[in-house]
Amino acid sequence: MSSSSQLPATRLPRIAWLRLHLPTLPEALASLLRTVVVALFVLTFVLQPLLIPSESMERTLLVGDFLLFNKQVYAPAGRLTHWLMPYRPIERGDIVVFHHPKPPLLVKRVIGIPGDRLRIEDGRVFVNDLPLDEPYAAFEPAPPNDFRDNFPAKIYTDPQVDPDWWRQMQSLTRDGELTIPQGEYFVLGDNRNHSSDSRYWGFVPRQSIVARPLMIYFSLRRPSSTDVQQAADDRLGHERELTEWLAGFARWKRIFQVVH
């Protein structure tokens, strides 16, 4: 047998292998559709991105942090997706995402849960007569504010306080302590001197809490108006070389950092 007659036999296995592993157009479309469905499911029920726009949660969350938050962890029991990511009740110390009129979504830390008796003395939080251990709290310089640092106040002294909340607060205050009703939560920003929170507009209803931050997936370097330790190179300069700019426009060490 000539060598030319043997040539097709040596190439046939390779051709057959290629045809076996290359997907057809319908298969490729089906795979793409499955990917889109899974992505939509995850974004709808489990994870969603969020950008931190203000300094109220420094130093836990910084201006320019991009978060993925878990929308399933506080979902009511019995949801279809409950088996994917376990449900658990809201606990004191949790950072939560919740609906609020202005802006529509806020991120704060739960300091008081239903039934707690709460007061603040010289900026220090007491819950049920015990001082709260708060390694996350930051106290950036700010003008004195007796309402902010000694809560609940007896005198209406701060124009930022919602009048309706002031009246409700007085009705729930006994012996200098605020009692948190059932179904309500008291939240504060970690940057205590620069946060609009439950001290100023009241409780967060349970049904308004929708998620818990999971991780920082990216962080743009942005200047903070309250951070006295802000590095001088946090503002981008035109005089930098490209490599320096690429290294400085993002906080690379914060990427994939879990939020606590």
N, C-alpha and C positions, 0 to 999 in steps of 0.2 A: 504493500500500500504506500502511495506517495505521501510526502510530507504535507502537501496542500490538502489532501483529503482528510488529514488528521486535525487540521487547524480549527474547524468549527467545533469539534468535540472538546477541545481545550478551552474555548471561550464560552461555551454554553452555560456552565455552572455560574460564571460571573454574571452573565446577563440575567439568569433566573434569580440570582440573589438580589440584584437591584430591583427587579420588578416585585419581589416579595416584600421589600421593606419601604418602598416609596408609597406614601398614602395617596389615595385617589382624591379628587376634588371634593366629593361628598364627605369623605372621611375627615379631610382637613377642616371643612366647614363645621362638621359635627364637633370636632375637638375644640375649635375656637368658640363655638356656642357653649360648650360645657364650661370652658374657662370663664366666659362672661357671666354665666349664671352663678358660678361659685363666687366670683368677685362681687357681684351684686348682692348675693346672700350675705357675704361677710360684711360688706359696708352697711347693709340695711339692718342686720340683726346683731352683729358682733362688734366690729371695729369701725371707727370713723375718724378722719383727721380733724385737727383743730389747731389754730394759731393763737399763741398768747400775745395779746396786744398791749397789756399794761403791766405796771410794776407791782401790783397788789399781792402777788404770790412769791416775790423774791424772798430768799434766794433759792427756794425750791424750784420754781418755774420762772424763767427769764423772758423778757421781751424778745420776741423772735423765735422762741421755741415752737416747733411743730410737734403736736402730740397725736398719738393714736389712743383713742379711749374705748373702753370696753362697755358696750351698751347692754350686755347680757347679764352682768354680774348682779345688778339690782332689779332685774326684770321679775315681774310677779311669777310665783310658782305656777307650773302648769303650762307655760309657754312651749311651743313646738320645739324651740331651740334650747330648752332647758338642759337637755342631756349633753350638749356640746360644751358649755362653760357653766359650772355650777353656780346657782344662785346663793347669795348670802345676805343677811340683813346689814343695814348701814351701821357702822360702828364709829365711836368717838375716835377722832384722829384720821379718818378717811378723807382724802381729797375727792370732791365730787363735782360733777358737771350738772347744772340745773337750769331750767327755764326761768327767765327773769325778764320783766318788761323792758328794761334799759340797762345793757343790751340784751338781746334775746337769749343768749347763753352766757353763763358765768362759771368760773372755777374758783372754789373756796375750800377751806378745810372745816370739817364738822368738829365743833368743839363741845356742843351740848346735844344730847339725845333726849327723847321724851321722858319726862319724870325728873330730869336733872334740876338741881338748884345751882344757879350760876351767879358769880359776881366777879368783877375785875377791880383790883386794888393796885394803884400805881403801875398799871400795865400788866400786872401778874394775874393770871386767870385762876380762880378757885371753883371747883366743881364738887358739890356735896361736901363743903367745908374742907376739902383737901386741895392743896396747890397742884396744878396740872404741870407735869413734866413736858416741856415744849422745846426740844432742841432745835426744831425747825423755825422757831419764831425769830424774826429780825426786827430791829428797832432803828430804822434810819432816822437821822436828825429831822425834827419837825418842830414847829412852834408849840408851846404848851396848850393842851386841850383837856380840861378836866372831865368833860363828858366822855371823851375817847378813852381816857386812862382810868377812870373811876366809874364803873358801870354796875348796875343801873343808876342813873343820876336822879336826884330829887328835883332838880331845877332844869327847865328847858333853856339850854344855853347855846346850842349849836344850830344854826339855820339849815344845816344839811339834814337834820333829823326829820323824817316823815311825820307829820302831825298825827295821822291815824295810828302809826306805830307808837308814838309817845303815849297816847291814851291807853292803848292795849298794854303797853309795858307797865304803866302804873297800876293797872288792874291785876297784873300777875306778879307784882313785887311784894314780898313780905320780908320784913327784917333785913332789908338791904340785899335780898337775893331774888333773882328772877327764876320762876318755875316754868319749865318748858312743857307746853301741853302735849297731849298725845297726837301723833301724826305730824309733829313739827320738829324742825332741827335748827339749831343756832350755829351759824357759820362765821368764820373770821378769815381774813387774808393773812398769810404768814408775814407779810410786810406790814406790821400792825399800825404804824403811824401814817401809812399811805394806802389805806384800803377802805373802800365803801362796802360795808358788810352788814351783818345782822344788828350791829349796834345802831345803825342809822335807818334801816328800812325794815327790820323785823325778821321773823322766822322764814324758813324755807319749807313749804309743805312737802310731805313724802312723795306725792304724785308729781311734783316738779323735778325731782331728782331723776336723771335719765342715764347717767354713766359714771364711770370712774376712769381717770387717766391711767394708761397702761405703760407707755414708754415715749421717750423723745426720739422721733425718727429723723429729725434734722433740726438745726439751730442756726439761724442767721445772727450774726453779731450786730446788735442794735444798741445804741446808747440808752441809758436809763437816767431819768431825771432825778431819781431819788438815791442812786447808788453812789455813795461817796468813795467807794473803792474802785470805781470804774477805771479801767486801764486807759491810758492816753491813746492807744492805737485802736480803740473800739470804733472810732470814726475813720472811715476809709479815706485815704489821701491819694491824690493824683500822682504824687511824686514817687510812689512805690513801684518797684519792679513787679512784673506780672507774677512771678513766683511768690513774692511777699503778699501780693493782693489775694492770690488764691488761698494762701495759708491763713489770711486774716479776715476774710469776709464771712467765715462761718466758725462756730464753736465746735470743732471736730470732736473734742473729747466728750461732748454731751450726747452725741449720736448713739442711739440704742441704749441710752441710760433709762433704767426702770424708775418710774415715779413712785415716791413714798410719801 
